[in-house]
Structure formats: structure tokens, C-alpha cells
Amino acid sequence: MAQNRETDNFDLTIDGSLAGTPSAPKQTKAVNSRLNVVTTERTHAPKPSGKPDPAAHLTPEDIEALGNELDALRQEILDSRGTRDAAYIRKVLKWQRGLEMSSRAVLLFSIFPPAWFVGTAGLSVAKILENMELGHNIMHGQWDWMRDPRIHSQEWEWDNASPSEFWKHSHNQLHHTFTNVIGRDNDLGYGIMRVDEDQKWVPAYLGQPIYNFTNMLFFEYGIAAYDLEVGAYVKGRGKSKEDFRNDGAKVLKKIGRQARRDYLIHPLLSGPSFFHTIGANFVANTVRNVWTHSVIMCGHFPEGVETFAKSSIEGETRGEWYLRQMLGSANISGSKAMHLMTGNLSHQIEHHLFPDLPSNRYIEIAPRIQEICERYGLTYTTGPLPKQVASAWKQVVVLSLPNKQEGRTRVGIAAEAVGKRLRRKLRHAPPRRTA
């Protein structure tokens, strides 16, 4: 006997053949069993630094009520997805594709300065849109409910050095599960920076402003290395040699495909504008790297964002998971155009609470999330882009130095530690040979 599979045709296209299903299908994916926990005690673990718990005033009953309220809000949005959401994402896709193609066409004449500036600016914006509002959100599965292969998480391959399959594992499965948990969330400093006072300081962290600046300029390649788990492999952990080699070949293949398009095929089509087009593509990729890095820094590292000990998530309830997302994220205030260019990650708090909701809905629910935070006595960290960028960079610089000690400065403690290390190396250095 045939079953009714009406929702299998859910598409809501504006110009497609599967349009017309009146309402979105219900979310049927089971909740992560790790969060199906009922407890009568808080699992917060005090930090060695003695930093107070910003949610200490909440009882287990309060947190359960918070979780239920957020679950209800999520389901409300899931149930209301429909034509306007489909129209939004298809409009963004259409305009992004058109902007990229027209910008590349203009750059065929990039030997002329006006064409170079117009084409480079347009290509930069197109690449940002492709990475942020399209790639990032599509690969979160935000649009899978439409059953459109053009914008489905299993089909999308983005314009980025890291293959989508690796990014989805490190970002969707690890980062969003263990948001801001020191030692579990590798997005906290990407394994190269100290991001909390409770992390042990070593002299190598003195260079983290330089590491971070370099990572910003070549961000997509840093993410590719991060998703490949190069650091863990070098330390003898993680993947086997064969798996690492196979995965590395996939990353190199992806980078080669990008390089051929941006630095060979497109420039060759430009004829006499060959070198100008190479420069334009390099600038556009760098602009995208700097912008993406800045947006992510603003969402995870400004002052006011909390980090958590590994022991604090043992037996974590769904309400506590929601609480961690709210306290471990920060927003960026600004215009609708700015929200679009950030892929709506300017609503990082809302995104971390509900990573699979359509991105165009974050601006809609943000006032309600802020009201919930105020009602439960929680900080809703937000601010304009310049303020958040400056705050994140301040954290990078301050935490590159050791913690303060009474009667001693950070710089003085660092200088003493470096001096001790140098003297230790000199003592153990082999004697110099004389002629």
C-alpha cells in the first residue's frame, strides 16, 4: 500500500517545478541523546582563576524552563518556514551568481584602472556572499527542508580551500557541540592562540598577535589546515598516516582547482589584462579572508564572551547547552546590508542556539532572544563592528601575556620567563669547537 509522501516534494520554488506545497514539513530529526538528561543539580565547574559563574543565580528548574522556552521558539520557526524563505535564499543565490559573473566579465578589461577597481570590488563582495550567507548556512542544512539540490548541504561545494566534508565535521559536529569548551572546541584560538586566563601560558603565546594577523590574511588556508587536523597529526594524535595523506590529497586538489580558476583560466581569458586579473583575484580572496576572520572573531572572542571547562559539560542538559551557547557567543549590531554580508553571523547568539534555522530568520528572533536573556538575568553581548573587532583583538594581545600577579606586571613576568628559558638553553647547549 503506497504511503503519502507529500513532503518529499516540498520545494517552494519561485520558478521551479516543485512549488506549491502549502507548509513546511515537521522537523523529525531526533534530539542529540547526549542532551536528553534530567538533573536536579547544576554541572557548572568553577574556573581555577576564580571567575564567577554568570548563571549562578539560575536554578536547575530555571534552566529547564529556559530550554523549554527556546525549544518552543525553534519549533515555531520550523513550522512557519515557507515561500518567503524560499524566495529569500533564491534571490541571494541569483544575485551572488550574477555579481560574480559580471565582475569577472569586467575584469577581462582590468588593464584599465576603473575596470580593475569595479571588478575587484564586485568580486570581493560576491566571494563574501558565497562563503558567508550561502556556503556557511547551506552546509549547516538550513535549506535542506526545501529539497532543492542547488542549495542542499550534501551537494554544496563552496569557494574555499577546505573541502565541505571536512569543514562540516570540524564546524557543525565539533564546534557547535562543544562551543567555547576549552580543550574540546578547537575553534577557540584554532590551536595557535591562548584565549582564556585559565589556559597555561608559555612564551610561544607572545607571538599570537602575529599568528592571528597572518591567519587573517590567509584565513581559508588556515581553516583548511585546521579542518585537516594538521596540528593533531604533527603531535602524533588523530588520523593515521594513510588517512592524513588521503585527506591531504583532497585538500590540495581543492586548492589546485581554485588556483587554476582564479590565477590561470580567468587571467588567460583576460588576454592583455592577465597580470591585472591575477592581482584582482588575489585582492578579492584576501578581502574575503580578512572580512570572514573579523566576523568570526567578533562572534567568539570579544570581552563578555564566556569559556567553559571540560568538566562543566558532563551530564549537560539541553537547557544547559542552550545556556552555554548564549553566554559563549556575541553579536554585531548594524544594518540589514551588514547582516547580509556577515551571512547573518552578526546574530551569532541566535545562530549558535539554532544553527539549522534559516539565516534570514535570525534578525526576526533576535529581539525575543534578547528579552529572554534579560528576563533570566543573562548578558546579551552585542555591539557595532568596530567595537567588537577592537575588543577581540584586545583579548588576543592581553592573553598573549601571562596573567597578572600582585606587585608584578604582565610584561615583567613574560620577560623573566623568556630569560629563564634562554639561560636554560645556553646551559644545555653543546660547547663550541675551537680551531
C-alpha positions in Angstrom: 0.0 0.0 0.0 1.5 3.3 -1.1 2.3 5.9 1.6 1.5 9.6 1.4 4.9 11.2 0.7 3.7 14.7 0.1 6.5 16.3 2.0 9.1 14.6 -0.3 8.1 17.2 -3.0 8.4 20.2 -0.7 10.3 22.8 -2.6 8.6 26.2 -2.6 10.5 27.3 -5.7 9.6 30.7 -7.1 10.3 29.4 -10.6 10.7 25.7 -10.1 8.6 22.7 -10.9 8.0 21.6 -7.3 6.5 24.8 -6.0 3.2 24.9 -4.2 3.4 22.7 -1.1 1.5 24.8 1.4 3.5 24.3 4.6 7.0 23.0 5.6 7.4 19.5 6.9 7.9 19.0 10.6 11.4 18.6 12.0 11.7 14.8 12.6 15.5 14.6 13.4 16.0 13.2 16.9 17.5 15.5 19.6 21.1 14.6 20.4 20.9 11.9 23.1 23.8 13.5 24.9 21.4 16.3 25.9 18.5 14.1 26.9 19.4 14.4 30.6 17.3 15.4 33.6 19.2 16.7 36.6 18.5 18.5 39.8 22.0 19.9 40.2 24.0 22.4 38.2 27.0 21.0 36.4 29.0 24.2 36.3 32.7 23.7 37.2 34.4 26.6 38.9 37.4 28.0 37.0 40.9 28.0 38.5 41.0 31.7 38.0 38.0 32.2 40.3 36.0 33.9 37.6 32.4 34.0 38.8 29.7 31.9 37.1 27.4 34.3 35.2 24.5 31.9 35.6 25.0 31.1 39.3 21.6 32.7 40.1 19.7 30.2 38.0 18.3 27.0 39.5 18.0 23.7 37.6 14.3 24.5 37.2 15.1 27.9 35.7 17.4 26.3 33.2 14.9 23.7 32.3 12.3 26.4 31.7 14.8 28.3 29.6 15.4 25.2 27.5 11.7 24.5 27.0 11.1 28.2 26.0 13.9 28.0 23.4 12.7 24.7 22.1 9.2 26.1 21.6 10.7 29.2 19.8 12.7 26.9 17.5 9.7 24.8 16.7 7.7 27.9 16.0 10.1 29.0 13.3 10.4 25.5 11.8 6.7 25.3 11.5 6.5 28.7 9.8 9.1 28.2 7.1 7.7 28.7 3.6 7.5 30.7 0.4 9.1 33.9 1.7 12.1 32.0 3.0 12.5 30.2 -0.3 12.2 33.5 -2.2 14.9 35.0 0.1 17.6 32.3 -0.4 17.0 32.0 -4.2 17.2 35.8 -4.5 20.6 35.8 -2.7 21.8 32.9 -4.9 20.7 34.6 -8.1 22.3 38.0 -7.2 25.5 36.4 -5.9 25.9 34.4 -9.1 25.1 37.4 -11.3 27.5 39.7 -9.3 30.3 37.2 -9.6 29.9 36.6 -13.4 29.5 40.3 -14.2 32.6 41.2 -12.0 34.7 38.6 -13.7 33.5 40.0 -17.1 34.6 43.5 -16.1 37.9 42.1 -15.0 38.6 40.9 -18.6 39.4 44.6 -19.1 41.2 45.1 -15.8 44.2 46.6 -17.6 42.1 49.8 -17.3 42.1 51.1 -13.7 38.3 51.8 -13.4 37.5 48.3 -14.6 40.1 46.9 -12.2 38.6 48.7 -9.2 34.9 48.0 -10.1 35.6 44.3 -10.9 37.7 43.7 -7.8 35.1 45.3 -5.5 32.3 43.3 -7.1 34.2 40.0 -7.0 35.2 40.6 -3.3 31.5 41.1 -2.4 30.5 38.1 -4.4 33.1 35.9 -2.7 32.0 37.1 0.7 28.3 36.3 0.0 29.2 32.9 -1.4 31.2 32.0 1.7 29.0 33.6 4.4 25.3 33.8 3.5 25.4 30.9 1.1 28.1 28.4 1.8 28.2 28.5 5.6 24.5 28.4 6.0 23.7 25.9 3.3 26.3 23.5 4.8 24.5 23.8 8.1 21.5 22.3 6.5 19.4 25.4 6.9 17.8 25.0 3.5 17.7 21.1 3.2 13.9 21.2 4.0 13.3 22.7 0.5 14.8 19.5 -1.1 16.5 21.6 -3.8 19.8 20.1 -4.8 21.2 23.5 -5.7 21.2 24.6 -2.0 21.4 21.3 -0.2 24.0 20.6 2.4 25.0 17.3 0.9 25.5 18.8 -2.6 27.1 22.2 -1.9 30.9 22.7 -2.5 32.0 26.2 -1.6 34.7 28.5 -2.9 37.1 27.8 -0.1 40.3 25.9 0.3 38.8 23.4 2.8 36.5 20.7 1.2 33.0 20.9 2.5 33.0 17.4 4.0 36.0 18.3 6.3 34.5 21.7 7.3 31.1 20.2 8.2 32.8 17.8 10.6 35.0 20.3 12.4 32.5 23.1 12.4 29.0 21.5 12.6 29.8 18.4 14.6 32.6 19.6 16.9 32.5 23.4 17.2 28.7 23.7 17.6 28.5 20.8 20.0 31.4 22.0 22.3 31.0 25.7 21.9 33.7 27.5 23.9 34.7 24.4 25.9 38.4 24.7 26.5 40.1 21.6 25.2 37.1 20.4 23.2 36.2 23.3 20.9 39.3 23.8 18.7 37.7 26.9 17.2 38.9 28.6 20.4 42.1 30.0 19.1 42.4 27.4 16.3 45.1 25.6 18.4 47.5 28.5 18.0 46.3 31.1 20.5 45.6 31.4 24.2 42.0 32.6 24.6 41.4 32.3 28.3 43.2 33.2 31.5 42.8 29.6 32.7 44.9 28.3 29.9 48.5 27.7 30.9 50.7 30.5 29.5 54.0 29.6 27.7 56.4 32.1 25.9 55.2 30.9 22.5 52.0 32.7 23.1 53.9 36.0 22.9 53.7 35.7 19.1 49.9 35.2 18.9 49.1 38.7 17.6 51.4 37.9 14.7 49.9 34.4 14.3 46.4 35.9 14.3 47.3 38.6 11.8 48.8 36.0 9.4 45.9 33.7 9.9 43.6 36.6 9.0 45.3 37.3 5.7 45.3 33.6 4.6 42.3 32.5 6.6 40.9 30.0 4.1 44.2 28.1 4.1 44.4 28.2 7.9 40.9 26.7 8.1 41.9 24.0 5.6 44.9 23.1 7.7 42.6 23.2 10.8 39.9 21.0 9.2 42.6 18.6 8.1 43.8 18.4 11.8 47.4 19.1 10.9 48.3 20.1 14.4 47.0 16.9 15.9 48.7 14.8 13.3 52.1 16.5 13.9 51.7 15.8 17.6 51.1 12.1 16.9 47.4 12.2 17.6 44.3 11.8 15.5 44.4 10.4 11.9 46.6 7.6 10.7 49.3 8.4 8.3 47.3 6.9 5.4 44.1 8.8 6.3 46.0 12.0 6.7 47.7 11.5 3.3 44.4 10.8 1.6 42.7 13.7 3.2 45.6 16.0 2.4 45.4 15.0 -1.3 41.7 16.1 -1.3 42.6 19.5 0.2 45.4 20.0 -2.3 43.1 19.0 -5.1 40.6 21.6 -3.9 43.2 24.3 -3.6 44.5 23.4 -7.1 41.1 23.8 -8.6 40.6 27.2 -7.1 44.1 28.3 -8.1 43.5 27.3 -11.7 40.3 29.3 -11.9 41.5 32.4 -10.2 45.1 32.6 -11.2 45.2 30.8 -14.6 42.0 30.4 -16.5 40.3 33.7 -15.7 43.6 35.7 -16.2 44.2 33.9 -19.5 40.7 34.9 -20.7 41.7 38.5 -19.9 44.5 38.5 -22.6 46.5 41.7 -22.1 44.9 42.1 -18.6 46.4 38.8 -17.5 48.5 40.1 -14.6 46.0 42.7 -13.6 43.3 40.0 -13.3 45.7 37.8 -11.2 46.1 40.8 -8.9 42.3 41.4 -8.7 41.6 37.8 -7.8 44.3 37.8 -5.1 42.9 41.0 -3.6 39.3 39.7 -3.7 40.4 36.5 -1.9 42.3 38.5 0.7 39.4 40.8 1.3 37.2 37.8 1.8 39.7 36.3 4.2 40.0 39.4 6.3 36.3 40.0 6.4 35.4 36.4 7.3 38.1 36.3 10.0 36.9 39.5 11.5 33.3 38.4 11.6 34.2 35.1 13.3 36.4 36.9 15.8 33.6 39.2 16.7 31.3 36.3 17.4 33.6 34.3 19.6 36.4 36.4 21.2 35.2 39.8 22.4 35.1 40.7 26.1 32.0 39.4 27.7 32.1 36.1 26.0 32.4 33.1 28.4 34.5 30.0 28.1 33.9 26.7 29.9 35.8 23.9 31.5 35.6 20.4 30.0 34.1 19.0 33.3 31.3 21.5 33.1 29.6 19.7 30.3 29.5 16.3 31.9 25.8 15.4 32.2 24.8 18.6 30.4 21.1 19.1 29.9 19.6 20.6 26.8 18.8 23.8 28.8 22.5 24.0 29.9 23.6 23.5 26.3 21.4 26.4 25.3 22.8 28.5 28.2 26.3 27.8 27.1 25.5 29.0 23.5 24.0 32.2 24.8 27.0 33.0 27.1 29.7 31.8 24.7 28.7 34.0 21.7 28.5 37.7 20.8 26.5 39.6 18.2 27.3 42.6 15.9 24.8 45.4 15.6 24.3 47.1 12.3 22.2 47.5 9.1 20.5 44.8 7.1 23.2 45.1 4.5 25.9 44.4 7.1 23.9 41.4 8.4 23.7 40.0 4.9 27.4 40.4 4.3 28.2 38.5 7.6 25.9 35.7 6.5 23.7 36.8 9.4 26.6 35.6 11.7 26.2 39.1 13.2 23.4 37.2 15.0 26.0 34.8 16.4 24.0 34.1 19.6 20.9 33.2 17.6 22.9 31.1 15.2 24.6 29.1 18.0 21.2 28.5 19.6 19.6 27.4 16.4 22.3 26.6 13.7 19.8 24.9 11.4 17.2 27.6 11.2 17.1 29.7 8.0 19.6 32.6 8.4 17.0 35.2 7.3 15.0 34.4 10.5 17.8 35.4 13.0 17.0 39.1 12.7 13.4 38.3 13.4 14.0 36.3 16.6 16.9 38.4 17.9 14.7 40.8 20.0 13.0 37.8 21.5 16.3 36.1 22.5 17.5 39.4 24.0 14.3 39.7 26.0 14.7 36.1 27.3 18.3 36.9 28.3 17.1 40.0 30.2 14.3 38.0 31.9 16.7 35.3 33.1 19.4 37.8 34.1 21.9 36.8 31.4 24.2 39.1 29.4 23.4 39.5 25.8 26.8 40.6 24.4 26.5 42.8 21.3 28.0 45.9 19.8 28.9 47.6 16.5 31.6 46.0 14.3 34.5 48.4 15.1 33.9 47.9 18.8 33.7 44.1 18.6 36.8 43.8 16.4 38.8 46.0 18.7 37.6 44.1 21.7 38.5 40.7 20.1 42.0 42.0 19.2 42.5 43.4 22.7 41.8 39.9 24.0 44.3 38.4 21.6 47.0 40.9 22.8 46.3 40.7 26.5 46.1 36.9 26.6 49.4 36.6 24.7 50.9 37.8 28.0 50.9 35.8 31.3 48.2 36.5 33.9 48.7 39.4 36.3 50.3 38.8 39.7 50.2 41.1 42.7 53.2 43.5 42.5 54.3 42.3 39.1 53.4 43.4 35.5 52.4 41.0 32.7 55.4 42.2 30.7 57.8 41.7 33.6 56.6 38.2 34.2 56.9 37.4 30.5 60.4 38.8 30.3 61.5 36.8 33.3 60.1 33.6 31.8 61.8 34.2 28.4 65.1 34.9 30.2 64.9 31.7 32.2 64.2 29.7 29.1 67.2 31.3 27.3 69.5 30.7 30.2 68.4 27.0 30.3 69.1 26.5 26.7 72.5 28.1 27.0 73.4 25.8 29.9 72.5 22.8 27.9 74.0 23.9 24.6 76.9 21.8 23.4 80.3 23.5 23.8 81.6 25.4 20.7 84.5 23.8 18.9 87.7 25.7 18.7 90.2 25.6 15.8 
